[in-house]
Amino acid sequence: MTETPQPATPAPPRPFPAPPVDERRATIILVAMALSTFLFVTVESLPSGLLTLMAPDLDRSTSQIGLLVTGYALVVLTTTIPLAHWARAVPRRWVLSACAGLAAVSTLWAALASTYEQLLTARLVTAAAQALFWVAVVPATTGLFRPLVRGKVMARLAIGNSLAPVLGVPAGTWLGEHTSWRWTFAAVAALSLVVTLVVLVLFPTIRPSEGGANRAPHPSARRFGFQMVTTGLVLTGAFGVITFVTQYFIEVTGFAQADMPRLLLLQGAAGVLGTIVVGRFIDRRPVAVLLVALALLTAALVALWAFGERPVAAVAALAAFGFAFSAVPPALSHRVMLVAPRSTNMGVAVSSSMFNVGIAAGSGLGAVLVAVVDVRVVPLASAAVVLLALVVALAEERFSPPLPREH
């Protein structure tokens, strides 16, 4: 008598590997990584705050000093994906410690540079280190924690980004004004060395393919494509305003140049608050967090355009803009970690490049509008672009299978 074959029992879902270190050790590493993101963003923008000190010391014009920021951004944009591919099999401990260590050495080199050419070269080396660091830091750090809190971890990492323009650049400018611009770069180099030592001592040596965050739990090329379009659009819209916010508040709202540091501090403080708030919801509501942030960002930009001539309303709109925009980078990064179709390292690399494309496009869009029309229209045009990003994000949800609420 032949037995009727029984249907095979489906294999249980593959569990996530346990975190490679205990939570206390992982938290110390997280703080060090947030400090490193703070230092990278700070050192990238420092020449803009130290223009008038660096130019006469190096016998160059302020516009040439400004090119130190432009060149830095171009290196990050062009080297991110190639460096991510080159280092794809290297344990993250060595990648992150090498990036932080190289940043320490090159920033010290910048502090000691006797010529503009030496300073420019040192800056480009730092930019290459940042490009690779940005690719590795999110998957490597989030992989040290349980999957259900990884969105919160990304939000905590983003605090370093938010604090850099609020605290890092002003503090570096203050130090440069009271000593020398070279001491500011030396201080950043010393802190980068501290990060290097923390990574070397505490970070586990595991290959990227063995890390718990190396592969997205819900890979989807369709969702990833939608998200890259959303990323490019929202960064374009936001940086149209970010680039020309000072001119807008002086020419339209009527503030003086001396008022701008306080206004930008308010915007940055609202951003830090937004980063903290989004960390409470991002793991449970990854879709809603992004959609709400884009809607609030659109509303803030429309309010800034509509009430730009009313100081109180304009300042409130600026704070709302800072709050909403701070939620966007961690929300987008978290989505990449959920749906990247290949390794999350390459997903983050592509996303980072789209961030920089959006930044460049936003600055260019704002410049064209200011030259051809008027700075008054910049917030409205930016709102239209961010609204388009919201439409694309909604289309992603309409034409893609839903993301599980637990991951």
TARA-V453297 format. One record per residue. N is the residue number from 1. OMEGA is omega in whole degrees, -180 to 180 (* if undefined). NEAR is the number of other C-alpha atoms within 10 Angstrom. Layout:
N&OMEGA&NEAR, N&OMEGA&NEAR
This chain:
1&-178&3, 2&-180&4, 3&177&5, 4&-179&6, 5&180&6, 6&178&6, 7&-179&6, 8&177&6, 9&-179&6, 10&180&6, 11&177&6, 12&179&6, 13&180&6, 14&-178&6, 15&173&6, 16&176&13, 17&179&13, 18&177&14, 19&-175&17, 20&179&16, 21&178&15, 22&-172&11, 23&180&13, 24&179&9, 25&178&12, 26&-180&21, 27&176&16, 28&178&15, 29&179&20, 30&179&23, 31&179&17, 32&179&22, 33&176&26, 34&176&25, 35&-180&21, 36&175&29, 37&176&25, 38&-177&24, 39&-180&25, 40&180&27, 41&179&19, 42&-175&25, 43&177&26, 44&-174&20, 45&-175&21, 46&-179&26, 47&179&24, 48&178&19, 49&-176&19, 50&-176&25, 51&-173&19, 52&177&15, 53&-177&18, 54&-175&21, 55&-179&18, 56&-180&11, 57&-179&13, 58&179&15, 59&179&10, 60&177&14, 61&178&13, 62&179&17, 63&177&11, 64&174&13, 65&177&22, 66&178&18, 67&176&14, 68&177&21, 69&180&20, 70&180&14, 71&178&16, 72&-178&24, 73&180&22, 74&178&16, 75&178&19, 76&-178&22, 77&-172&22, 78&-175&14, 79&-174&18, 80&-176&26, 81&177&22, 82&180&14, 83&177&18, 84&178&23, 85&-178&13, 86&-175&10, 87&-171&17, 88&-177&19, 89&-177&13, 90&178&15, 91&-175&20, 92&177&25, 93&-178&22, 94&179&19, 95&-176&22, 96&179&27, 97&178&22, 98&180&18, 99&180&24, 100&179&30, 101&178&23, 102&177&21, 103&178&31, 104&-178&26, 105&-177&20, 106&177&23, 107&173&27, 108&176&21, 109&178&20, 110&180&23, 111&-177&21, 112&-174&16, 113&180&17, 114&-180&12, 115&178&13, 116&-178&19, 117&177&11, 118&179&13, 119&180&20, 120&179&19, 121&179&18, 122&179&22, 123&-179&24, 124&175&20, 125&177&18, 126&-180&27, 127&178&28, 128&177&23, 129&179&27, 130&-179&29, 131&-179&28, 132&179&26, 133&-177&26, 134&179&21, 135&-171&28, 136&-166&26, 137&-176&24, 138&179&25, 139&-177&28, 140&-177&27, 141&180&23, 142&179&26, 143&177&24, 144&-175&26, 145&176&22, 146&-178&16, 147&-174&20, 148&179&13, 149&-174&16, 150&175&24, 151&177&27, 152&178&24, 153&179&26, 154&177&28, 155&178&28, 156&175&21, 157&-177&26, 158&177&27, 159&177&23, 160&177&26, 161&-176&25, 162&-178&25, 163&-175&23, 164&179&25, 165&-178&21, 166&-174&21, 167&-173&17, 168&-177&23, 169&176&25, 170&180&18, 171&178&17, 172&178&25, 173&179&22, 174&179&16, 175&179&18, 176&-180&20, 177&-177&16, 178&176&9, 179&177&11, 180&177&18, 181&-179&24, 182&179&20, 183&177&18, 184&178&24, 185&179&25, 186&179&19, 187&177&17, 188&179&23, 189&-179&26, 190&179&17, 191&177&16, 192&176&26, 193&177&19, 194&179&16, 195&180&25, 196&-179&25, 197&179&15, 198&-180&17, 199&-179&23, 200&-176&15, 201&-168&12, 202&-173&14, 203&178&24, 204&178&17, 205&178&14, 206&178&16, 207&180&16, 208&-179&24, 209&-179&15, 210&-178&12, 211&-177&23, 212&-179&22, 213&-178&28, 214&-180&21, 215&179&22, 216&180&22, 217&-177&18, 218&-175&17, 219&-179&18, 220&178&17, 221&-180&13, 222&179&15, 223&-178&23, 224&177&22, 225&176&15, 226&-175&19, 227&178&24, 228&176&20, 229&178&17, 230&-180&26, 231&-180&27, 232&-178&24, 233&-176&27, 234&177&29, 235&176&28, 236&-179&29, 237&-176&32, 238&-175&25, 239&169&21, 240&179&28, 241&-178&28, 242&-177&21, 243&-173&18, 244&-177&17, 245&180&18, 246&179&19, 247&-178&19, 248&-176&25, 249&176&25, 250&-173&15, 251&-175&14, 252&-175&18, 253&175&20, 254&176&14, 255&175&16, 256&178&12, 257&-179&11, 258&179&9, 259&-170&12, 260&178&16, 261&180&13, 262&179&11, 263&179&18, 264&175&20, 265&177&17, 266&178&19, 267&-180&24, 268&178&24, 269&176&20, 270&178&22, 271&177&27, 272&178&24, 273&179&17, 274&178&24, 275&179&31, 276&-178&19, 277&-176&16, 278&178&27, 279&-179&23, 280&-173&14, 281&-167&14, 282&-179&26, 283&-178&23, 284&-175&18, 285&-176&17, 286&180&20, 287&-177&20, 288&-178&13, 289&-180&20, 290&-178&24, 291&179&18, 292&179&15, 293&179&22, 294&179&26, 295&179&17, 296&178&17, 297&177&30, 298&-180&29, 299&-180&19, 300&-180&25, 301&176&28, 302&179&19, 303&179&21, 304&177&29, 305&-174&23, 306&-174&17, 307&-177&18, 308&-178&24, 309&178&17, 310&-172&13, 311&-176&15, 312&-180&12, 313&180&16, 314&178&22, 315&177&20, 316&178&17, 317&178&24, 318&178&26, 319&178&22, 320&176&23, 321&180&28, 322&180&27, 323&-176&28, 324&-176&26, 325&-180&24, 326&179&29, 327&-173&28, 328&-179&26, 329&178&21, 330&179&27, 331&179&28, 332&179&21, 333&179&23, 334&179&26, 335&177&22, 336&180&26, 337&179&29, 338&-167&23, 339&-179&24, 340&-174&28, 341&177&21, 342&177&14, 343&179&19, 344&178&26, 345&178&31, 346&176&23, 347&178&24, 348&180&26, 349&178&24, 350&179&20, 351&179&25, 352&177&23, 353&179&22, 354&175&22, 355&-177&21, 356&174&20, 357&179&19, 358&179&24, 359&-180&24, 360&-180&20, 361&179&19, 362&177&26, 363&179&20, 364&178&16, 365&179&20, 366&-179&26, 367&179&18, 368&-179&15, 369&179&16, 370&-178&17, 371&-172&9, 372&-177&9, 373&-179&11, 374&-179&13, 375&-179&22, 376&-174&21, 377&-176&17, 378&179&28, 379&-179&28, 380&178&19, 381&178&20, 382&178&28, 383&179&28, 384&-180&18, 385&179&23, 386&176&27, 387&176&20, 388&176&19, 389&178&27, 390&178&23, 391&179&15, 392&179&19, 393&177&21, 394&178&15, 395&176&13, 396&180&19, 397&-179&14, 398&-172&10, 399&179&11, 400&174&12, 401&-178&11, 402&174&10, 403&174&16, 404&-178&11, 405&175&10, 406&-177&9, 407&*&15
